[in-house]
Amino acid sequence: MVSIMNIALLFLLAGCILIYLITRYEKKNKNEVEDILRANKNVPPLFMLRSAELKVNAIKSSLNNPATLALAGKDEVTRMQKELDTLIDGYKDREITLAVYYSKLGALLISVNDLKGVPAEAELS
């Protein structure tokens, strides 16, 4: 009877120590995750940023294409280049957010594709 009580007490003590170690480990991991989330709070979404870069490159290449100049005219191309430069400067100076920048680039890309005569169904966002 005493040996059974000793074994039960041993398992009880081992269980309490195990629970203590698990809770301590969980608390440590929770603090590390909170630190990581706090450090990454102001980091822009990378996929949206990369997609915005691709849109800027597509707009620039379309506006620098001689065929676009022939179809649209120099005034329209110059206006869109100024609009693109304004958007880029506004984002670099943090006057507009990434979401606004991304949506305005999308609208500008649609406008540039309309100038070139590309149908709206063929556009990629």
C-alpha positions as CSV (number, residue, x, y, z in Angstrom):
1,M,0.0,0.0,0.0
2,V,2.8,2.4,0.8
3,S,4.6,1.6,-2.4
4,I,1.5,2.4,-4.4
5,M,1.2,5.7,-2.6
6,N,4.8,6.5,-3.3
7,I,4.3,5.7,-7.0
8,A,1.2,7.9,-7.1
9,L,3.0,10.7,-5.3
10,L,5.9,10.4,-7.7
11,F,3.6,10.6,-10.7
12,L,1.7,13.6,-9.2
13,L,5.0,15.4,-8.6
14,A,6.3,14.6,-12.1
15,G,3.0,15.8,-13.6
16,C,3.1,19.1,-11.7
17,I,6.7,19.7,-12.8
18,L,5.7,18.9,-16.4
19,I,2.8,21.3,-16.3
20,Y,5.0,24.0,-14.9
21,L,7.6,23.5,-17.7
22,I,4.9,23.5,-20.4
23,T,3.3,26.8,-19.1
24,R,6.7,28.4,-18.8
25,Y,7.6,27.4,-22.4
26,E,4.3,28.7,-23.7
27,K,4.7,32.0,-22.0
28,K,8.2,32.4,-23.4
29,N,6.9,31.6,-27.0
30,K,4.0,34.0,-26.6
31,N,6.3,36.8,-25.6
32,E,8.5,36.1,-28.6
33,V,5.6,36.1,-31.0
34,E,4.3,39.4,-29.6
35,D,7.8,40.9,-30.1
36,I,7.9,39.7,-33.7
37,L,4.4,41.1,-34.4
38,R,5.3,44.4,-32.8
39,A,8.5,44.7,-34.8
40,N,6.6,44.0,-38.1
41,K,3.7,46.3,-37.5
42,N,4.8,48.9,-40.1
43,V,6.1,46.5,-42.7
44,P,4.1,46.8,-46.0
45,P,2.6,43.7,-47.5
46,L,5.3,42.3,-49.8
47,F,3.1,40.8,-52.4
48,M,1.2,44.1,-52.9
49,L,4.5,46.0,-53.0
50,R,5.9,43.6,-55.7
51,S,2.7,43.8,-57.7
52,A,2.8,47.6,-57.5
53,E,6.4,47.5,-58.9
54,L,5.2,45.3,-61.8
55,K,2.4,47.7,-62.6
56,V,4.8,50.7,-62.6
57,N,7.1,48.8,-64.9
58,A,4.2,47.9,-67.2
59,I,3.0,51.5,-67.3
60,K,6.5,52.8,-68.0
61,S,7.2,50.3,-70.8
62,S,3.8,51.1,-72.4
63,L,4.3,54.8,-72.2
64,N,7.8,54.6,-73.7
65,N,6.6,52.4,-76.5
66,P,6.6,54.3,-79.9
67,A,3.3,52.6,-80.8
68,T,1.5,54.1,-77.8
69,L,2.8,57.5,-78.8
70,A,1.5,57.0,-82.3
71,L,-1.9,55.8,-81.2
72,A,-2.5,58.3,-78.3
73,G,-0.6,61.4,-79.1
74,K,2.2,63.1,-77.3
75,D,0.0,65.2,-75.0
76,E,-1.9,62.2,-73.6
77,V,1.3,60.2,-73.0
78,T,2.9,63.2,-71.3
79,R,-0.1,63.6,-69.0
80,M,0.0,60.0,-68.0
81,Q,3.7,60.1,-67.4
82,K,3.2,63.1,-65.1
83,E,0.4,61.3,-63.3
84,L,2.7,58.3,-62.8
85,D,5.5,60.5,-61.5
86,T,3.1,62.2,-59.1
87,L,1.9,58.8,-57.8
88,I,5.5,57.5,-57.4
89,D,6.6,60.7,-55.6
90,G,3.5,60.7,-53.4
91,Y,4.2,57.1,-52.3
92,K,7.9,57.7,-51.7
93,D,7.1,60.8,-49.6
94,R,4.5,58.8,-47.7
95,E,1.7,61.1,-48.7
96,I,-0.4,58.2,-49.8
97,T,-0.7,54.7,-48.4
98,L,0.3,51.5,-50.2
99,A,-3.4,50.5,-50.8
100,V,-4.2,53.9,-52.4
101,Y,-1.0,53.8,-54.4
102,Y,-1.8,50.2,-55.6
103,S,-5.4,51.1,-56.6
104,K,-4.4,54.3,-58.4
105,L,-1.7,52.4,-60.3
106,G,-4.3,49.9,-61.4
107,A,-6.6,52.6,-62.7
108,L,-3.6,54.2,-64.5
109,L,-2.7,50.9,-66.0
110,I,-6.2,50.5,-67.3
111,S,-6.1,54.0,-68.8
112,V,-2.8,53.2,-70.5
113,N,-4.1,50.0,-71.9
114,D,-7.2,51.8,-73.2
115,L,-4.9,54.2,-75.0
116,K,-3.1,51.3,-76.7
117,G,-6.4,49.6,-77.6
118,V,-6.1,46.6,-75.4
119,P,-9.5,45.2,-74.4
120,A,-10.4,45.3,-70.7
121,E,-10.9,41.5,-70.6
122,A,-7.2,41.0,-71.4
123,E,-5.9,43.0,-68.4
124,L,-4.2,41.4,-65.4
125,S,-4.5,42.9,-62.0
